[in-house]
Every structure is written in structure tokens, then in C-alpha cells.
Amino acid sequence: MTFTTMPSSLLMPVGQDVDLFPMPSELTVAQAARMLGVSEAGIDEYIDDGIIESRWENGKRLIQWDSLVKFYQKRKWMEEGLNEIVRMSQEMGLYDD
């Protein structure tokens, strides 16, 4: 069993303590969907598109924890970038709500 810390931004606002607890190195599609707040079909699409890594075992897709965290961080980085573009466009008067 692997011990890891979950990224605090997955669970709570930044700046709060994060507890260590046993975490499996792989998650099911359902577990990954709950963690990211998306549908299982959405996770399946990310896997099919090669965005999130997985493997098959006993008829189930298992997702590597590290792959899920990398995806989450990239998605968050892209979202922050888009928000910055919108903010700058609003300041220049190029974007209305």
C-alpha cells in the first residue's frame, strides 16, 4: 500500500492542513469521476483520448493516481490561464459578461 498526500486543492482551500492516509495507487473510473466532479463517461472519454492513463484488470479500467493528479493539475492550469485572458479582455473592454 502506498502512502501519499492528496493535493490540497482537490479537497479543500489552499492553506489548510492535509492529512496523510493510505491511498491506492490506482482508482476505478467511478472513484476518479467523483474526485474530479465529472461523469464516468467523461473519464472514459479522457482515457479513450489518451489524456488519462489506465489499464484493464478483471474487466475494469484502473487509473494510475499519478496520471489523475497530472491531469487535474493541467486542467487547473489551463482554467486559470483562460480566466486570466477573460480578465485582461474585460480590462481592455473587449469582453462583456
C-alpha positions in Angstrom: 0.0 0.0 0.0 1.3 3.5 -0.9 1.0 6.4 1.4 0.6 9.7 -0.2 -0.8 13.2 0.3 -3.7 14.3 -1.9 -3.2 17.7 -3.5 -4.9 20.1 -1.0 -6.7 21.8 -3.9 -8.6 18.6 -4.7 -10.1 18.6 -1.3 -10.0 22.0 0.4 -8.9 25.5 0.0 -5.2 26.1 -0.2 -3.6 26.8 3.2 -5.4 24.2 5.2 -3.7 21.1 6.6 -3.8 17.9 4.6 -3.7 14.6 6.5 -1.7 11.6 5.3 -3.7 8.4 4.7 -3.4 5.2 2.8 -4.3 5.7 -0.8 -4.4 3.1 -3.5 -2.0 3.7 -6.4 -4.9 3.0 -8.8 -8.5 4.2 -8.9 -11.6 3.0 -10.7 -13.4 5.2 -13.2 -16.1 5.8 -10.7 -13.7 6.9 -8.0 -11.8 9.2 -10.4 -15.1 10.7 -11.6 -16.2 11.5 -8.0 -12.8 13.1 -7.2 -12.9 15.4 -10.3 -16.6 16.1 -10.2 -17.2 14.8 -13.7 -19.2 11.9 -15.1 -17.8 8.4 -15.5 -18.5 8.9 -19.3 -16.3 12.0 -19.2 -13.4 10.0 -17.5 -13.9 7.2 -20.2 -13.5 9.9 -22.9 -10.3 11.2 -21.3 -9.0 7.7 -21.2 -10.0 6.9 -24.8 -8.4 10.1 -26.0 -5.1 9.2 -24.2 -5.3 12.1 -21.8 -5.5 9.9 -18.6 -3.6 6.6 -18.5 -5.4 3.4 -17.4 -5.1 -0.3 -17.7 -7.7 -3.1 -17.7 -8.0 -5.6 -14.9 -10.8 -8.1 -14.5 -13.0 -6.1 -16.9 -12.4 -2.8 -15.1 -10.4 0.2 -16.1 -7.9 1.2 -13.4 -6.4 4.7 -13.4 -3.0 5.5 -12.1 -3.2 8.0 -9.2 -0.2 10.0 -10.7 -1.9 10.2 -14.1 -5.1 11.6 -12.5 -3.2 14.2 -10.4 -1.2 15.3 -13.6 -4.5 15.7 -15.5 -6.1 17.7 -12.6 -3.1 20.0 -12.4 -3.0 20.6 -16.1 -6.8 21.2 -16.2 -6.5 23.7 -13.3 -3.5 25.5 -15.0 -5.5 25.8 -18.3 -8.6 27.1 -16.4 -6.5 29.7 -14.6 -5.0 30.8 -17.9 -8.4 31.2 -19.6 -9.7 33.2 -16.6 -6.7 35.5 -16.9 -7.4 36.0 -20.6 -11.0 36.9 -19.8 -9.9 39.3 -17.1 -7.5 41.0 -19.4 -10.1 41.2 -22.1 -12.6 42.8 -19.7 -10.0 45.4 -18.6 -9.4 46.3 -22.3 -13.1 46.5 -22.9 -13.1 43.6 -25.4 -15.3 41.2 -23.4 -18.7 41.7 -21.8 -20.4 39.4 -19.3 
